[in-house]
Amino acid sequence: MVAALALALGATTGAGAATPAADAPPAVGSVRTVPGATPVPGSYLVVLKGGAVTAQAASRTAEALAGRHGGRVDKVWKDALHGFSARMSADQAARMAADPGVAYVEQDAEIRLQATQTNPPSWGIDRIDQRTLPLNRSYTYDTTANNVTVYVVDTGVRTSHTEFGGRAGWGHNSIDSQNTDCNGHGTHVAGTVGGRLHGVAKGVKIVAVKVLNCAGSGTTTSLVDGVNWVAANARRPAVANLSLGFNGVSTAADNAVRAAISRGVTFVVASNNFNTDACNHSPARVAEAITVNATDSADRRASFSNFGRCTDLFAPGVGITSAWHSGDTATRSLNGTSMAAPHVAGAAALYLTLRPAASPATVQAALITASTKNRVTNAGTGSPNRLLFTRSQTTGFTVANPGSQRSFQSDPVRLQMTASGGTTPYRWTARALPLGLTINATSGVISGAARSAGTSTVHVTATDAGGRSASVTFTWQIVREPCPTC
């Protein structure tokens, strides 16, 4: 108003003919994108310069910047990232990028889960406790990792599923107000991490962090928001599983994962399913994370699996059966590096159970060192040829595997179970014994006479005087006794 009045007065008084200087155009900066990924129109992540701040200070800064350059603040972060997400136009984002307090602005992009459906039987946990093929139809483990928490950053988890036995709960939801898994992917991943039947670490606490919707997609914003929550709230010892990824590189997502790792959370990430170099995909390319490729039951790299020097391990990822979201006892078989990663997340939990103060770098190095070398065929250019191996993640207390058992219906049987490395006396329990057989809780002797024919997958657990548990799984076939007069 003052400028307009001055110009009017100048004209009436005949003051000089000079034309006033026009306002300088606003400064603009470059806005980063995620090449290959689908952008989210009108949504951007703003990462700020500077160090740690309070939540209140972060919110004030975000609102001030939005007021200065335009836009509406959505989510504010101070842990995994120092910044915020906002709805704004491309011009507003460019002006925001030029602000001296802003490190960079990145356009939001879609992120997707990494799995496809199939129907073969599961074999993954059978493979990871032995060095070579063929499979021995058992899974041996020394601990259930019940002092470790695993954060499943995914589509959510059906926490009421019988696989979890009350050990699963909700932590954070970046997508909607419904704490449910309407896709199934997150429940499947959680089942492989810590399900009582399908899981690697059968006693872990599972926490759902929902960053993907019912269609299995999310955004950079939803992912960063979930990772930020994990960074701020993780109860250590802790592992986070990210069975998801971009078809491209997101600096914001990578930085968020790195920051969360720096706070002591071990992150396990799927390498993605594009059959290409994982170094070109986020967050698979993050060196501090444990990045996992997929193998099939013949120890071949899965045809869809990414590969390369940015990856760390291979794990089973084809035809993996686990829990499903459609019911409390439902299961489904899926393919994907999404299925491979939770095998490693479970192994990380096994390692941490006896070494709760171990850093993410220590966990990563230990899993790599323990892995089986040079078993994977067609591993891919630059890939470390290392297949996950779990038996060396814990030490000491073990239950001897008696191998597959076979006996006749109605014949008396006696099988002595043995354990070593624990503090005696042991308390023995068994699950899924053939009908008619029982285990003595004190001696560990399985005895009785089977009443019906069939094959059972038996799970035997010994608990020592110190409360540690060690378990073993094996099959027991009961056959009908031949007719003596036939």
C-alpha positions in Angstrom: 0.0 0.0 0.0 2.8 2.4 0.8 4.7 1.6 -2.4 1.5 2.2 -4.4 0.9 5.6 -2.7 4.5 6.7 -3.4 4.2 5.9 -7.1 0.9 7.9 -7.3 2.4 10.9 -5.7 5.5 10.8 -7.9 3.3 10.9 -11.0 1.3 13.9 -9.9 4.3 16.0 -8.9 6.2 15.2 -12.0 9.0 13.5 -10.0 11.8 11.9 -12.1 11.0 9.5 -15.0 13.0 6.6 -13.5 11.1 3.3 -13.4 11.2 1.7 -9.9 13.1 -1.6 -9.6 10.9 -4.7 -9.8 10.9 -7.2 -6.9 13.7 -9.8 -7.3 12.3 -13.3 -8.2 12.3 -15.7 -5.2 15.3 -18.0 -4.9 14.6 -21.6 -6.0 16.5 -24.9 -5.4 16.5 -28.3 -6.9 14.0 -30.9 -5.6 15.2 -34.5 -5.4 13.2 -37.4 -6.8 13.2 -41.2 -6.6 14.0 -42.3 -10.2 12.0 -45.2 -11.3 9.4 -44.8 -8.5 5.9 -43.4 -8.9 5.8 -39.8 -7.5 3.1 -38.7 -5.1 1.7 -35.5 -6.5 1.8 -32.5 -4.2 3.6 -34.3 -1.4 7.2 -33.6 -0.3 9.7 -34.4 2.4 11.8 -31.5 3.8 15.0 -32.4 5.6 16.5 -29.7 7.8 20.1 -28.7 8.6 21.3 -28.9 12.2 21.3 -31.4 15.0 18.9 -32.8 17.5 15.9 -30.7 18.6 12.8 -31.1 20.8 9.5 -32.1 19.3 8.1 -28.6 20.0 11.0 -26.9 18.3 10.7 -29.2 15.3 7.0 -28.4 14.9 7.7 -24.7 15.2 10.4 -24.8 12.5 8.1 -26.8 10.2 5.2 -24.4 10.6 7.5 -21.4 10.1 9.0 -22.7 6.9 5.5 -23.6 5.5 4.4 -20.1 6.4 7.3 -18.6 4.6 7.3 -20.7 1.4 3.7 -22.1 1.3 2.4 -25.5 2.0 0.6 -27.5 4.8 2.7 -29.5 7.3 1.7 -33.2 7.5 4.1 -35.1 9.7 7.1 -33.8 11.8 10.1 -35.9 12.7 13.1 -35.4 15.0 14.6 -38.9 15.4 15.3 -40.8 12.3 15.1 -37.6 10.3 15.2 -33.9 11.4 12.4 -32.6 9.1 8.8 -32.9 8.1 6.5 -33.8 5.2 4.1 -31.3 3.7 1.5 -30.8 1.0 2.7 -28.2 -1.4 3.0 -27.2 -5.1 6.1 -27.8 -7.1 6.9 -24.1 -7.0 6.6 -24.0 -3.3 8.8 -27.1 -2.9 11.5 -25.4 -5.1 11.4 -22.3 -3.0 11.6 -24.4 0.2 14.7 -26.2 -1.2 16.5 -22.8 -1.5 15.9 -21.9 2.2 19.2 -21.7 4.0 17.9 -23.8 6.9 16.9 -26.7 4.6 19.3 -29.5 3.7 17.2 -30.9 0.8 13.6 -31.4 -0.4 12.6 -34.8 -1.8 9.3 -35.5 -3.7 7.3 -38.2 -2.0 7.2 -41.5 -3.9 5.3 -44.8 -3.7 6.9 -47.8 -1.9 5.7 -51.4 -2.3 6.0 -54.7 -0.6 8.2 -57.4 -2.3 6.2 -60.7 -2.5 4.1 -62.7 -4.9 1.7 -65.6 -4.1 2.4 -69.3 -4.8 1.4 -72.6 -3.2 4.4 -75.0 -2.5 5.1 -76.3 1.0 7.4 -74.3 3.2 11.0 -75.3 3.8 12.9 -72.2 4.8 13.6 -72.8 8.5 14.6 -76.3 7.7 17.3 -74.9 5.4 18.9 -72.3 7.6 20.1 -74.6 10.4 22.2 -76.8 8.2 25.2 -76.2 6.0 24.3 -78.4 3.0 21.4 -80.0 1.2 19.4 -82.3 1.3 17.0 -81.0 3.9 16.9 -83.1 7.1 13.2 -82.3 7.8 14.0 -80.6 11.1 14.8 -77.2 12.6 17.1 -77.0 15.6 17.4 -73.9 17.7 19.0 -73.2 21.1 16.8 -70.3 22.2 13.5 -68.6 21.5 14.9 -65.0 21.9 12.1 -64.0 24.3 14.1 -61.0 25.5 14.2 -59.4 22.0 11.7 -57.2 20.2 11.3 -57.3 16.5 9.5 -54.3 14.7 7.7 -55.4 11.6 7.6 -52.3 9.4 5.0 -53.4 6.9 1.2 -53.7 6.3 0.5 -54.4 9.9 0.1 -57.8 11.8 -2.9 -59.9 12.7 -1.8 -59.9 16.4 -4.5 -62.4 17.4 -3.1 -65.2 15.1 -2.2 -68.4 17.0 1.3 -68.2 15.7 2.1 -65.3 18.1 0.5 -66.6 21.3 -0.1 -63.1 22.7 3.4 -61.9 21.9 2.4 -59.5 19.1 1.1 -56.0 19.5 0.8 -52.6 17.8 3.3 -49.9 17.9 2.6 -47.2 15.3 0.3 -46.7 12.3 1.4 -44.2 9.5 -1.4 -45.2 7.1 -4.9 -45.0 8.8 -6.7 -45.4 12.1 -7.3 -49.1 11.6 -4.8 -51.3 13.5 -5.4 -54.3 11.3 -3.5 -56.0 8.5 -5.8 -55.9 5.5 -3.2 -57.2 3.1 -1.5 -60.2 4.8 2.1 -59.4 3.9 3.0 -58.1 7.4 1.4 -61.0 9.1 3.3 -63.4 6.9 6.6 -61.7 7.6 6.0 -61.6 11.3 5.2 -65.4 11.2 8.6 -66.1 9.6 10.4 -63.9 12.2 8.7 -65.3 15.3 5.8 -67.6 14.7 5.6 -70.6 17.0 5.5 -73.1 14.1 6.8 -71.1 11.1 9.2 -68.8 12.9 13.0 -68.6 13.3 12.9 -67.0 16.8 9.8 -68.5 18.4 9.7 -66.3 21.5 10.3 -62.8 20.3 8.0 -59.9 20.9 6.5 -58.7 17.6 5.5 -55.0 17.2 3.5 -53.9 14.2 4.5 -50.7 12.5 2.1 -50.1 9.6 3.5 -48.1 6.7 1.8 -49.9 3.8 -1.9 -49.9 2.9 -4.3 -52.7 1.9 -2.9 -52.8 -1.6 0.7 -53.2 -0.2 1.8 -49.7 -1.1 2.9 -46.7 0.9 5.0 -43.5 0.4 8.3 -42.2 1.4 6.4 -40.2 4.1 4.7 -43.2 5.6 8.0 -45.2 5.6 10.0 -42.4 7.2 7.3 -41.8 9.7 7.4 -45.5 10.7 11.2 -45.6 10.9 11.2 -42.4 12.9 8.8 -44.0 15.4 11.1 -47.1 15.7 14.1 -44.9 16.3 12.4 -43.0 19.0 10.6 -45.9 20.8 12.5 -49.1 20.2 13.0 -51.3 23.2 16.4 -52.8 22.9 17.7 -55.4 22.1 15.7 -54.7 19.0 15.5 -55.7 15.3 13.5 -54.0 12.6 12.4 -55.8 9.4 11.7 -53.9 6.2 10.4 -56.3 3.6 9.7 -53.4 1.2 11.5 -51.1 -1.2 11.6 -48.4 -3.9 12.2 -49.0 -7.6 14.8 -46.3 -7.2 16.8 -44.3 -4.7 15.3 -42.2 -1.9 17.8 -40.2 0.0 15.3 -39.4 2.8 14.4 -43.1 3.3 18.1 -44.1 3.3 19.0 -41.4 5.8 16.1 -42.3 8.1 17.2 -46.0 8.2 20.8 -45.0 8.9 19.8 -42.7 11.8 17.6 -45.5 13.3 20.5 -47.9 13.1 22.8 -45.4 14.8 20.4 -45.5 17.7 21.1 -49.2 18.2 18.4 -51.0 16.2 19.5 -53.7 13.8 17.7 -53.2 10.5 17.1 -56.1 8.1 16.0 -55.1 4.6 14.8 -57.0 1.5 17.0 -56.5 -1.5 13.9 -56.1 -3.7 12.5 -58.2 -6.6 13.7 -56.6 -9.8 16.5 -59.0 -10.7 19.0 -56.1 -10.8 21.7 -54.4 -8.8 20.4 -53.6 -5.3 22.7 -50.6 -5.1 20.1 -48.8 -7.3 17.2 -49.4 -4.8 16.3 -47.9 -1.4 16.6 -48.8 1.4 18.4 -52.0 0.2 21.5 -49.9 -0.7 22.0 -48.8 2.9 25.4 -50.3 3.9 24.6 -50.3 7.7 21.5 -52.4 7.2 21.6 -56.2 6.6 20.3 -56.5 3.0 19.0 -59.9 2.0 18.6 -61.7 -1.3 16.4 -64.8 -1.9 17.2 -68.4 -2.7 15.0 -71.3 -3.7 15.0 -74.8 -2.2 17.9 -75.9 -4.5 20.1 -73.1 -3.2 19.8 -71.1 -6.5 19.3 -67.3 -6.4 15.6 -66.7 -7.0 14.9 -65.5 -10.6 13.3 -62.3 -9.2 15.9 -61.5 -6.5 18.1 -58.5 -6.7 21.9 -59.0 -6.1 25.2 -57.1 -6.0 27.8 -55.7 -3.6 25.2 -53.7 -1.6 23.7 -57.0 -0.3 24.9 -59.1 2.6 23.3 -62.5 2.7 21.0 -65.0 0.9 18.1 -66.6 2.7 15.1 -68.8 1.6 12.5 -66.8 -0.3 10.6 -69.1 -2.6 7.6 -71.0 -1.5 7.7 -69.9 2.1 4.6 -70.8 4.2 3.7 -68.6 7.1 0.8 -67.0 8.9 -1.9 -65.1 7.0 -4.3 -62.3 7.9 -7.6 -63.9 6.9 -8.0 -65.9 10.1 -6.3 -66.8 13.4 -5.0 -70.1 12.0 -4.7 -69.2 8.4 -1.4 -69.7 6.4 -0.2 -68.9 2.9 2.8 -69.6 0.7 4.6 -66.6 -0.8 7.7 -65.8 -2.9 9.9 -62.8 -2.5 12.9 -61.2 -0.9 10.2 -60.1 1.5 10.2 -63.7 2.7 14.0 -64.0 2.8 14.5 -60.9 5.0 12.5 -62.1 8.0 14.6 -65.3 8.2 17.6 -63.1 8.8 15.7 -60.8 11.2 14.9 -63.9 13.3 18.5 -65.0 13.2 19.5 -61.5 14.4 17.2 -61.9 17.3 18.7 -65.3 18.1 22.2 -63.6 18.2 21.0 -60.7 20.4 19.3 -62.9 23.0 22.6 -63.8 24.5 24.4 -60.6 23.5 21.7 -57.9 24.2 24.2 -55.0 24.1 25.7 -55.9 20.7 25.7 -53.1 18.2 23.9 -53.4 14.8 27.4 -53.5 13.1 28.4 -56.4 15.4 25.2 -58.3 14.6 25.7 -57.7 10.9 29.3 -59.0 11.0 28.4 -62.0 13.1 25.6 -63.2 10.7 27.9 -62.7 7.8 30.8 -64.6 9.4 28.6 -67.5 10.5 27.0 -67.9 7.0 27.7 -70.8 4.7 30.0 -69.8 1.8 29.7 -70.6 -1.9 26.5 -72.6 -1.8 24.3 -70.3 -4.0 24.3 -70.8 -7.7 23.9 -67.8 -10.0 24.4 -65.5 -7.1 24.6 -62.5 -9.4 27.4 -60.0 -10.2 29.0 -58.7 -7.1 26.9 -60.6 -4.6 28.6 -62.1 -1.5 27.9 -65.8 -1.9 26.8 -66.3 1.7 23.7 -68.3 2.8 22.2 -67.7 6.2 23.1 -70.2 8.9 21.6 -70.0 12.4 23.1 -72.7 14.5 26.1 -70.6 15.5 24.0 -67.6 16.6 23.6 -68.9 20.1 26.1 -70.9 22.2 25.9 -73.5 24.9 22.5 -74.9 25.6 21.3 -77.4 23.0 18.9 -80.3 22.6 20.2 -83.2 20.5 18.2 -83.9 17.5 17.3 -87.7 17.4 16.5 -87.6 13.7 13.3 -88.8 12.0 11.5 -91.6 13.9 9.5 -94.5 12.6 7.6 -97.0 14.7 4.6 -99.4 14.4 1.1 -98.6 15.7 0.5 -100.2 19.1 4.1 -101.1 19.6 5.7 -99.7 22.8 8.4 -97.1 22.2 11.0 -95.4 24.3 13.1 -92.5 23.1 15.5 -90.7 25.5 15.9 -86.9 24.7 19.1 -85.3 25.8 20.4 -81.8 26.3 23.8 -80.2 27.0 25.3 -76.9 28.0 22.4 -75.8 30.3 22.1 -75.6 34.0 20.5 -78.8 35.3 17.9 -80.0 36.1 16.0 -79.7 32.8 12.2 -79.5 32.4 10.9 -81.2 29.3 7.8 -80.5 27.2 6.7 -81.8 23.8 4.1 -80.6 21.3 2.4 -82.7 18.5 3.5 -86.1 19.7 1.7 -89.0 18.1 -1.5 -89.8 20.0 -0.6 -92.3 22.8 3.0 -91.0 23.4 4.0 -88.7 26.2 7.2 -87.1 27.5 8.4 -87.3 31.1 8.9 -83.8 32.2 11.8 -84.7 34.5 13.7 -87.4 32.5 13.0 -86.4 29.0 12.0 -89.9 28.0 9.2 -90.2 25.3 7.3 -93.4 25.8 4.0 -95.1 25.2 2.3 -96.8 22.3 0.9 -94.9 19.3 -2.8 -95.4 18.8 -3.1 -94.4 15.1 -1.0 -94.3 11.9 0.2 -91.0 10.5 3.2 -88.6 10.5 3.7 -85.9 13.1 6.1 -83.0 13.3 7.2 -83.1 16.9 8.6 -80.1 18.8 10.5 -80.9 22.0 11.8 -78.2 24.4 14.1 -78.4 27.4 14.1 -75.5 29.9 17.1 -75.3 32.2 17.3 -74.1 35.8 18.2 -70.7 34.7 15.1 -70.3 32.5 16.8 -70.7 29.2 15.1 -72.9 26.6 16.4 -75.0 23.8 14.3 -76.9 21.3 14.4 -79.3 18.4 11.9 -80.4 15.7 11.8 -83.8 14.0 9.2 -86.0 12.3 7.7 -89.2 13.7 6.0 -91.7 11.4 3.6 -94.2 12.8 2.8 -97.1 10.4 0.1 -99.8 10.8 1.6 -103.1 11.9 1.5 -105.8 9.2 -1.3 -108.3 9.6 0.4 -111.5 11.2 -2.0 -113.9 9.5 -1.9 -112.3 6.0 
